[in-house]
């Protein structure tokens, strides 16, 4: 059954949707969520709930479903995701394979570079992701 995604108005709603998305490993639904969520609101919506598996499903959803349509949005999400509470902790706990997935998304972003971000922006963000 396809998850119905509507724009979350607060951290609680966002958390509920993320839990459902994560339980079903529903990357398409996760991409829908990230498409309708203002990237600037991510740190507030995630609150202190960022986990490794959430970061990974975000990365996969952005790569598979959002990158081809809107690389700028992917960049924005990665940028604001790095401002979320617990980001550094979660990053430190990623496996080698998971880190490679993050690296791959950055590689694709530099290949699909558009006017919304420069390669310099991308390079400095990569440092934040410790790549």
C-alpha positions as CSV (number, residue, x, y, z in Angstrom):
1,X,0.0,0.0,0.0
2,X,1.5,3.4,-1.0
3,X,2.1,5.8,1.7
4,X,0.1,9.0,1.4
5,X,2.6,11.8,2.0
6,X,1.4,15.3,3.0
7,X,3.5,18.2,4.1
8,X,4.4,17.7,7.8
9,X,3.7,20.8,9.9
10,X,5.8,19.9,12.9
11,X,8.5,17.6,14.1
12,X,6.0,15.0,15.5
13,X,4.2,14.6,12.1
14,X,7.5,14.5,10.3
15,X,8.8,11.8,12.7
16,X,5.6,9.7,12.1
17,X,6.1,9.8,8.4
18,X,9.8,9.1,8.6
19,X,9.1,6.0,10.8
20,X,6.5,4.7,8.3
21,X,8.9,5.4,5.3
22,X,11.7,3.7,7.2
23,X,9.7,0.6,8.2
24,X,8.6,0.0,4.6
25,X,12.0,1.2,3.2
26,X,9.8,3.2,0.8
27,X,12.3,5.4,-1.0
28,X,9.7,6.7,-3.4
29,X,7.5,7.9,-0.5
30,X,10.6,9.4,1.2
31,X,11.4,11.2,-2.0
32,X,7.9,12.6,-2.1
33,X,8.3,13.8,1.5
34,X,11.7,15.5,0.7
35,X,10.2,17.1,-2.4
36,X,7.3,18.8,-0.5
37,X,9.4,19.7,2.6
38,X,11.2,23.0,2.6
39,X,14.9,22.0,3.0
40,X,15.4,25.0,5.5
41,X,12.9,23.3,7.8
42,X,14.7,20.0,7.9
43,X,16.8,20.7,11.1
44,X,13.6,21.8,12.9
45,X,11.5,18.9,11.6
46,X,14.2,16.3,12.4
47,X,14.7,17.8,15.9
48,X,17.0,15.3,17.7
49,X,15.7,12.3,15.9
50,X,18.3,11.9,13.1
51,X,19.5,8.3,12.9
52,X,21.9,6.5,10.5
53,X,19.2,4.6,8.8
54,X,17.2,7.8,8.2
55,X,20.3,9.6,6.8
56,X,20.8,6.6,4.5
57,X,17.3,6.4,3.2
58,X,17.4,10.2,2.6
59,X,20.6,9.8,0.6
60,X,19.1,6.9,-1.5
61,X,15.8,8.6,-2.1
62,X,17.5,11.8,-3.2
63,X,19.8,9.9,-5.5
64,X,17.1,7.6,-7.1
65,X,14.1,9.9,-7.3
66,X,15.0,13.6,-6.9
67,X,18.5,14.1,-8.5
68,X,17.3,13.6,-12.1
69,X,14.5,16.2,-11.6
70,X,16.1,18.7,-9.3
71,X,19.8,18.6,-8.4
72,X,19.4,22.0,-6.7
73,X,16.9,20.6,-4.3
74,X,19.2,17.6,-3.5
75,X,22.0,20.1,-2.7
76,X,19.7,22.1,-0.5
77,X,18.6,19.0,1.4
78,X,22.2,17.9,1.9
79,X,23.1,21.3,3.1
80,X,20.4,21.6,5.7
81,X,20.6,18.0,6.7
82,X,24.2,18.8,7.8
83,X,22.7,21.4,10.2
84,X,20.5,18.9,12.0
85,X,21.1,17.9,15.6
86,X,23.1,14.7,15.9
87,X,24.4,15.0,12.3
88,X,28.1,14.6,13.3
89,X,27.3,11.6,15.6
90,X,25.3,9.9,12.8
91,X,28.0,10.6,10.3
92,X,30.6,9.1,12.5
93,X,28.6,5.9,12.8
94,X,28.0,5.3,9.1
95,X,29.5,2.1,7.7
96,X,32.0,2.2,4.8
97,X,29.3,1.1,2.4
98,X,27.0,3.9,3.6
99,X,29.7,6.5,3.3
100,X,30.3,5.3,-0.3
101,X,26.6,5.9,-1.0
102,X,27.0,9.5,0.3
103,X,30.1,9.9,-1.9
104,X,28.2,8.6,-4.9
105,X,25.5,11.2,-4.4
106,X,28.0,14.0,-4.3
107,X,29.7,12.7,-7.4
108,X,26.4,12.7,-9.2
109,X,25.7,16.2,-8.0
110,X,28.9,17.4,-9.5
111,X,28.1,15.8,-12.8
112,X,24.6,17.3,-12.8
113,X,25.8,20.7,-11.5
114,X,23.4,23.5,-12.1
115,X,23.1,27.2,-11.4
116,X,21.7,26.6,-7.9
117,X,25.1,25.6,-6.5
118,X,28.7,25.9,-7.6
119,X,31.3,23.2,-7.6
120,X,33.0,25.2,-4.8
121,X,29.8,25.0,-2.7
122,X,29.8,21.2,-3.3
123,X,33.4,20.8,-2.3
124,X,32.9,22.7,1.0
125,X,29.7,20.6,1.7
126,X,31.7,17.4,1.0
127,X,34.1,18.5,3.8
128,X,31.2,18.8,6.2
129,X,30.2,15.2,5.2
130,X,33.9,14.3,5.8
131,X,34.4,13.0,2.3
